[in-house]
């Protein structure tokens, strides 16, 4: 996602209508950039949401840093359930 944001910023700086006054093509290009970014953002968000619950509770927390907030909550809930089940 970070790469997409950086690429959009770079293109926006070049093609923004405020930097290209009177250039109708710049306005059209900026709209296309925004539309493309929104599509990429929706896809990445959907992929991230689809991964919720994908991580299993193990002693290895190497995946923990890569998890979103919802994934971390679900991970902690699974760990707590496993601990209750052991007792």
C-alpha positions, 0 to 999 in steps of 0.5 A: 500500500505504501508503494501505491501511495508514494507513486500516486504522490509522485504523479500528483505532483507532476500532473496536478492542475494547480501546477499546470494551470490552463492545461485540461489534460492535466485535470483529466490525467489527475482524475485518472490517477485518482480513479486508479488509486481508488481501485488499487486501494479497494483491492488492497483493503479487500485483500487485507480484510480477507486475511483476517483470521488467517494467522494461527495462534502459535508461540511464534509471533513473527507474523504479529507485526504484519497484522492489522488491528482486527487481525491482532484482536482476533489473534489475541482472542484465539490465544485467550481461548486456547489458554482457557481450554488448557485449564 
